Amino acid sequence: MAGHQCKKKANCSFASHSLRATRRPRSFQPRRKRAEPGSTRQRGWSSERSAWVFVFCSGAKPQRLGRGFFWPPGFIKTSASTRRWPEPGSAHTKEILPRPRRAFALCYSLQGSSPFPEEVMKLTKAQYEEVVQFLAQVPPTRQSLRKLKEKFPSQSQSTLLSIFSQEYQKLIKRTHSKHYTPEATEAYYQRYLKGVSKNAVSPVLLELANEVDFAPSLMARIVLERFLQEQDGSVPSKTLTNSLLRDPSQIPDGVLANQVYQCIVNDYCYGPLVDCIKHAIGYEHEVLLQEMLLERNISFLAEDQLRAKGYDKTPDFILEVPIAVEGHIIHWIESKASFGDECSHKAYLNDQFWSYWNRFGPGLVIYWYGFIEELDCHRNRGILLKDCFPTDIAVL
């Protein structure tokens, strides 16, 4: 069996802390019987077993214990049974750090739900368009997400959440250019100065971003760049701006530092915190896929091993011995912790999947949060789509 070392992908510095995804320590979990092949529990992690939140964890290193990771005392977590934050000294944790805003975890967590959904559903194109049309009529807020779930109760919450995030990012990309004109930049900066002069502690930048329907973290970037330009007399480098956004405490102006922090922790789909969340969840799905392969004694080479051999563009796993899934030969598997819509799938095909097919042969792509059924149209050419790990596997 090919060896594999875990990649350190999920770390991100923010205000001298690391943002990581964590699940409940194994010692806090009730004993359960092993899931039957093909069952709901095998397809995804139960929200009762795995209460996920995204936390500031002060310099602690993860300890490997079964599936996933847990962190030593000093982390923030939810109680799976009550979905409330435990009190200091409770059975769940000995020490609680200051509770962060819930908004920054919105992208992938609602009330402690697991990033491995219990029930992931594929959507037809008509069903997907119905969801998109509803999202176009509501603002990108937490209340809108609740309305979305009420409107489509039969759909997986994780799938709806992934679609919400993708559509919001598309909206921002369509309107991005108009916010970065010199006139708009100057207008935002002057409104910021006027707002903080009246009340320095009010969320001026956050309210401004909501007023003009722009991502709060991107609004913070615009004003921060304009501030640095005024201070230094030149356009700041991207490296400097990104560094200050990751750690607002380094911004020389305390009022602006607080405004930037408020924008970052309240942004649903952009900013350094959300980037860490997405990165961590993507990595955890790769770990889950790896362990499923190990449980079935399927020999593979992981991405880091392939890069060590000189491959520049590789899937997550290459199978040393091919398998057959639903009558199709599979040489490689790619994990995608997102919903597969037309736009993202087309980009993945051009940038990744066809390159993998040319180098390694036919393969399997797992969209853990579902995909549009009509996109699974390249099976005969060698690219198979699934929304979970397949159960009908034949090792060749």
C-alpha positions as CSV (number, residue, x, y, z in Angstrom):
1,M,0.0,0.0,0.0
2,A,1.4,3.3,-1.0
3,G,2.4,5.5,2.0
4,H,0.8,8.9,2.5
5,Q,1.6,11.9,4.6
6,C,-1.1,14.4,5.5
7,K,-0.7,17.8,3.8
8,K,-0.8,20.9,6.0
9,K,-3.3,22.9,4.1
10,A,-5.8,24.1,6.6
11,N,-3.7,26.7,8.4
12,C,-4.2,30.4,8.1
13,S,-2.8,33.2,10.2
14,F,-5.3,35.8,11.4
15,A,-4.6,38.1,14.3
16,S,-1.9,35.7,15.6
17,H,-4.3,32.8,15.7
18,S,-5.0,29.9,13.4
19,L,-8.4,29.3,11.9
20,R,-9.2,25.6,11.6
21,A,-12.1,23.3,11.2
22,T,-12.5,20.9,14.1
23,R,-15.0,18.2,15.1
24,R,-15.8,16.7,18.4
25,P,-13.1,14.6,20.1
26,R,-13.8,10.9,19.8
27,S,-14.0,10.6,23.6
28,F,-17.2,12.7,23.5
29,Q,-18.9,10.7,20.9
30,P,-21.4,7.9,21.7
31,R,-20.5,4.4,20.6
32,R,-22.4,3.3,17.4
33,K,-22.5,0.3,15.2
34,R,-20.5,0.4,12.0
35,A,-22.5,1.9,9.1
36,E,-23.8,-0.5,6.6
37,P,-22.5,-0.1,3.0
38,G,-24.6,2.4,1.1
39,S,-26.4,3.8,4.2
40,T,-26.9,7.5,4.9
41,R,-24.4,7.3,7.7
42,Q,-21.8,5.9,5.3
43,R,-22.4,8.5,2.7
44,G,-21.9,11.4,5.0
45,W,-21.1,12.3,8.6
46,S,-24.0,12.5,11.0
47,S,-24.5,16.0,12.4
48,E,-25.0,14.3,15.8
49,R,-21.6,12.6,15.6
50,S,-19.7,15.6,14.1
51,A,-20.6,19.1,15.2
52,W,-18.5,21.4,13.1
53,V,-17.6,24.9,13.8
54,F,-14.7,27.1,12.6
55,V,-12.6,28.4,15.4
56,F,-9.6,30.4,16.4
57,C,-7.1,27.9,17.8
58,S,-4.1,29.4,19.5
59,G,-1.0,27.6,18.2
60,A,-2.2,24.1,19.0
61,K,-1.3,21.3,16.7
62,P,-4.0,18.8,15.7
63,Q,-3.9,15.2,16.9
64,R,-4.9,12.4,14.6
65,L,-7.6,10.2,16.1
66,G,-9.7,8.0,13.8
67,R,-11.4,10.0,11.2
68,G,-10.6,13.7,11.2
69,F,-8.8,15.7,13.8
70,F,-9.4,17.1,17.3
71,W,-7.7,19.9,19.2
72,P,-6.4,20.0,22.8
73,P,-8.3,22.1,25.4
74,G,-8.5,25.7,24.5
75,F,-10.7,25.5,21.4
76,I,-14.2,26.6,20.7
77,K,-16.8,24.1,19.8
78,T,-20.5,23.5,19.8
79,S,-22.6,21.0,21.7
80,A,-24.0,18.5,19.2
81,S,-27.1,17.8,21.2
82,T,-28.1,21.4,22.0
83,R,-26.4,23.4,19.2
84,R,-25.4,25.9,21.8
85,W,-22.0,27.1,22.9
86,P,-20.9,25.2,26.1
87,E,-20.2,27.2,29.2
88,P,-16.6,27.3,30.7
89,G,-15.9,24.3,32.8
90,S,-18.5,22.1,31.1
91,A,-17.9,18.5,30.1
92,H,-17.2,19.6,26.5
93,T,-14.3,21.9,27.1
94,K,-12.1,23.2,30.0
95,E,-11.4,26.6,28.4
96,I,-13.4,28.7,26.0
97,L,-11.9,31.4,23.9
98,P,-14.0,34.6,23.1
99,R,-16.9,33.6,20.9
100,P,-16.5,34.7,17.3
101,R,-19.2,36.1,15.2
102,R,-21.3,33.4,13.7
103,A,-21.5,35.1,10.3
104,F,-18.0,34.2,9.1
105,A,-18.8,30.5,9.4
106,L,-22.0,30.9,7.4
107,C,-20.5,29.7,4.2
108,Y,-20.3,26.1,5.4
109,S,-21.9,25.9,8.8
110,L,-25.4,26.6,10.0
111,Q,-26.0,25.9,13.7
112,G,-23.1,23.4,13.9
113,S,-24.0,21.3,10.9
114,S,-21.4,19.0,9.4
115,P,-19.5,19.8,6.2
116,F,-20.1,16.2,5.3
117,P,-23.8,16.3,4.6
118,E,-26.1,13.5,5.7
119,E,-28.1,13.6,2.4
120,V,-26.6,15.0,-0.7
121,M,-28.9,15.2,-3.7
122,K,-28.3,15.7,-7.3
123,L,-30.5,18.3,-9.0
124,T,-32.0,18.4,-12.4
125,K,-31.2,21.6,-14.4
126,A,-34.8,22.7,-13.9
127,Q,-34.5,22.3,-10.2
128,Y,-31.2,24.1,-10.1
129,E,-32.6,27.1,-12.1
130,E,-35.6,27.3,-9.8
131,V,-33.2,27.7,-6.8
132,V,-31.1,30.3,-8.7
133,Q,-34.2,32.3,-9.6
134,F,-35.2,32.4,-6.0
135,L,-31.8,33.5,-4.9
136,A,-31.9,36.4,-7.4
137,Q,-34.9,37.8,-5.7
138,V,-33.6,37.9,-2.1
139,P,-30.5,39.6,-0.6
140,P,-27.5,37.5,0.4
141,T,-28.3,37.3,4.1
142,R,-28.7,34.7,6.8
143,Q,-32.4,35.3,6.8
144,S,-32.5,34.5,3.0
145,L,-30.8,31.2,3.7
146,R,-33.6,30.3,6.1
147,K,-36.1,31.2,3.5
148,L,-34.3,29.2,0.9
149,K,-34.4,26.1,3.1
150,E,-38.2,26.7,3.8
151,K,-38.8,27.1,0.0
152,F,-37.0,23.9,-0.9
153,P,-37.4,21.6,2.1
154,S,-36.8,18.4,0.2
155,Q,-33.3,19.5,-0.9
156,S,-30.2,19.1,1.2
157,Q,-29.3,22.1,3.3
158,S,-25.6,21.6,2.4
159,T,-26.4,21.6,-1.3
160,L,-28.5,24.8,-1.0
161,L,-25.7,26.4,1.0
162,S,-23.1,25.6,-1.6
163,I,-25.3,27.0,-4.4
164,F,-26.0,30.1,-2.4
165,S,-22.2,30.7,-2.0
166,Q,-21.6,30.2,-5.7
167,E,-24.3,32.5,-6.9
168,Y,-23.2,35.2,-4.5
169,Q,-19.7,35.0,-5.9
170,K,-21.0,35.2,-9.4
171,L,-23.0,38.3,-8.5
172,I,-19.9,40.0,-7.0
173,K,-17.8,39.1,-10.1
174,R,-20.4,40.7,-12.4
175,T,-20.5,44.0,-10.4
176,H,-16.9,44.0,-9.3
177,S,-15.5,46.5,-11.9
178,K,-18.0,49.3,-11.1
179,H,-16.8,49.4,-7.5
180,Y,-13.1,49.7,-8.4
181,T,-13.4,52.8,-10.6
182,P,-11.4,55.8,-9.2
183,E,-14.6,57.7,-8.7
184,A,-16.2,54.9,-6.7
185,T,-13.1,54.3,-4.6
186,E,-12.8,58.0,-3.7
187,A,-16.6,58.2,-2.9
188,Y,-16.4,55.1,-0.6
189,Y,-13.3,56.5,1.2
190,Q,-14.9,59.9,1.8
191,R,-18.1,58.2,3.1
192,Y,-15.9,56.1,5.4
193,L,-14.1,59.2,6.8
194,K,-17.4,61.0,7.3
195,G,-19.0,58.1,9.0
196,V,-16.2,57.4,11.5
197,S,-15.9,61.1,12.3
198,K,-19.5,60.9,13.6
199,N,-19.2,57.5,15.3
200,A,-15.9,55.7,15.2
201,V,-17.3,52.4,16.8
202,S,-20.3,52.0,14.5
203,P,-19.8,49.5,11.6
204,V,-19.5,52.1,8.9
205,L,-17.7,50.0,6.3
206,L,-20.0,47.0,6.9
207,E,-23.1,49.1,6.5
208,L,-21.7,50.8,3.4
209,A,-21.0,47.4,1.8
210,N,-24.5,46.2,2.5
211,E,-25.9,49.4,1.1
212,V,-24.2,49.1,-2.3
213,D,-24.6,45.2,-2.4
214,F,-20.8,44.5,-2.3
215,A,-18.8,42.0,-0.3
216,P,-17.8,43.5,3.0
217,S,-14.2,42.2,2.8
218,L,-13.8,43.6,-0.7
219,M,-15.1,46.9,0.5
220,A,-12.6,46.8,3.4
221,R,-9.8,46.1,0.8
222,I,-10.8,49.2,-1.3
223,V,-10.8,51.5,1.7
224,L,-7.6,50.0,3.1
225,E,-5.8,50.4,-0.2
226,R,-6.9,54.0,-0.4
227,F,-5.8,54.7,3.2
228,L,-2.3,53.2,2.5
229,Q,-2.0,55.1,-0.7
230,E,-2.7,58.4,1.2
231,Q,-0.2,57.4,3.9
232,D,2.7,56.4,1.6
233,G,1.9,58.3,-1.5
234,S,2.0,55.2,-3.7
235,V,-0.2,52.3,-4.5
236,P,0.3,49.5,-1.9
237,S,1.5,46.1,-3.0
238,K,-0.9,43.2,-3.0
239,T,1.3,41.4,-0.5
240,L,1.0,44.2,2.0
241,T,-2.7,44.5,1.6
242,N,-3.3,40.8,2.0
243,S,-1.1,40.7,5.1
244,L,-3.1,43.5,6.7
245,L,-6.4,41.9,5.8
246,R,-5.3,38.6,7.4
247,D,-4.1,40.5,10.5
248,P,-6.0,43.8,10.9
249,S,-4.2,44.5,14.2
250,Q,-1.2,45.5,12.1
251,I,-3.1,48.4,10.4
252,P,-1.6,51.6,11.8
253,D,-5.0,53.3,12.3
254,G,-6.9,51.6,15.1
255,V,-10.3,52.8,13.9
256,L,-9.8,51.4,10.4
257,A,-8.4,48.2,11.9
258,N,-11.7,47.7,13.8
259,Q,-13.7,48.5,10.7
260,V,-11.8,46.0,8.6
261,Y,-12.1,43.3,11.2
262,Q,-15.9,43.8,11.3
263,C,-16.1,43.4,7.6
264,I,-14.0,40.3,7.5
265,V,-15.9,38.4,10.2
266,N,-19.2,39.3,8.7
267,D,-18.5,38.4,5.1
268,Y,-20.2,35.2,4.0
269,C,-18.2,34.3,0.9
270,Y,-15.0,36.3,0.7
271,G,-12.0,37.2,2.8
272,P,-9.2,35.4,4.6
273,L,-11.5,33.6,7.1
274,V,-13.8,32.2,4.4
275,D,-10.7,31.2,2.4
276,C,-9.5,29.2,5.4
277,I,-12.9,27.6,5.9
278,K,-13.1,26.5,2.3
279,H,-9.5,25.2,2.3
280,A,-10.0,23.3,5.5
281,I,-13.2,21.6,4.3
282,G,-11.7,20.7,1.0
283,Y,-8.8,19.1,2.8
284,E,-11.1,17.2,5.2
285,H,-13.0,15.7,2.3
286,E,-9.7,14.6,0.8
287,V,-8.9,12.9,4.1
288,L,-12.4,11.2,4.2
289,L,-11.9,10.0,0.6
290,Q,-8.4,8.7,1.4
291,E,-9.7,6.7,4.4
292,M,-12.5,5.2,2.3
293,L,-9.9,4.0,-0.2
294,L,-7.8,2.5,2.7
295,E,-10.8,0.8,4.2
296,R,-11.4,-1.0,0.8
297,N,-7.7,-1.9,0.4
298,I,-7.5,0.2,-2.8
299,S,-3.8,1.1,-3.5
300,F,-3.3,4.7,-4.5
301,L,-0.8,7.6,-4.9
302,A,-1.9,10.9,-3.3
303,E,-1.3,14.3,-4.8
304,D,1.7,15.2,-2.7
305,Q,3.4,11.9,-3.7
306,L,2.8,12.6,-7.3
307,R,4.2,16.1,-7.1
308,A,7.3,14.7,-5.4
309,K,7.7,12.6,-8.5
310,G,7.6,15.7,-10.8
311,Y,4.0,15.8,-11.9
312,D,2.8,19.4,-12.1
313,K,-0.9,18.9,-12.5
314,T,-2.4,15.9,-10.8
315,P,-5.8,14.6,-9.4
316,D,-6.2,14.0,-5.7
317,F,-5.6,10.3,-6.0
318,I,-4.2,8.0,-8.7
319,L,-5.2,4.4,-8.3
320,E,-2.2,2.0,-8.7
321,V,-4.7,-0.7,-9.6
322,P,-7.7,0.5,-11.6
323,I,-11.2,-0.1,-10.4
324,A,-14.6,-0.5,-12.2
325,V,-17.5,1.7,-11.1
326,E,-20.9,1.1,-12.7
327,G,-19.1,-0.6,-15.6
328,H,-16.6,2.2,-16.2
329,I,-12.9,1.9,-15.6
330,I,-11.4,4.4,-13.2
331,H,-7.7,5.3,-12.9
332,W,-8.0,8.5,-10.8
333,I,-10.4,10.2,-8.3
334,E,-10.8,13.9,-7.8
335,S,-12.6,15.3,-4.7
336,K,-14.6,18.6,-4.9
337,A,-16.2,19.9,-1.7
338,S,-18.8,22.0,-3.6
339,F,-21.8,21.8,-5.8
340,G,-21.2,21.1,-9.4
341,D,-23.0,23.8,-11.5
342,E,-22.5,24.4,-15.2
343,C,-20.0,27.3,-14.8
344,S,-17.7,25.6,-12.3
345,H,-17.8,22.2,-14.0
346,K,-17.0,23.7,-17.4
347,A,-14.0,25.4,-15.8
348,Y,-12.9,22.3,-14.1
349,L,-13.2,20.3,-17.3
350,N,-11.0,22.7,-19.2
351,D,-8.4,23.3,-16.5
352,Q,-8.2,19.9,-14.8
353,F,-10.4,17.0,-15.8
354,W,-9.4,16.7,-19.4
355,S,-5.8,17.1,-18.5
356,Y,-6.1,14.3,-16.1
357,W,-7.8,12.2,-18.7
358,N,-5.1,12.8,-21.3
359,R,-2.3,11.8,-18.8
360,F,-3.9,9.1,-16.7
361,G,-7.0,7.8,-18.5
362,P,-10.6,7.8,-17.4
363,G,-11.4,8.9,-13.9
364,L,-14.1,9.8,-11.2
365,V,-15.1,13.2,-9.9
366,I,-16.9,13.3,-6.5
367,Y,-19.0,16.5,-6.0
368,W,-19.7,16.0,-2.3
369,Y,-22.5,18.6,-2.3
370,G,-24.2,17.3,-5.4
371,F,-24.3,18.5,-9.0
372,I,-26.6,19.1,-12.0
373,E,-27.6,15.7,-13.3
374,E,-27.3,16.7,-17.0
375,L,-23.6,17.5,-16.5
376,D,-22.8,13.8,-16.1
377,C,-22.7,13.4,-19.9
378,H,-19.0,12.4,-20.4
379,R,-19.1,8.9,-19.0
380,N,-18.4,7.3,-22.4
381,R,-15.5,9.6,-22.9
382,G,-14.0,8.7,-19.5
383,I,-15.2,11.2,-16.8
384,L,-17.7,9.9,-14.3
385,L,-19.5,12.1,-11.8
386,K,-20.8,11.0,-8.4
387,D,-22.1,12.8,-5.3
388,C,-20.7,10.2,-2.9
389,F,-18.1,7.5,-2.7
390,P,-19.3,4.6,-4.9
391,T,-20.4,1.4,-3.3
392,D,-20.4,-0.9,-6.3
393,I,-16.6,-1.1,-6.8
394,A,-14.8,-3.9,-8.6
395,V,-11.0,-4.0,-8.3
396,L,-9.5,-5.1,-11.6
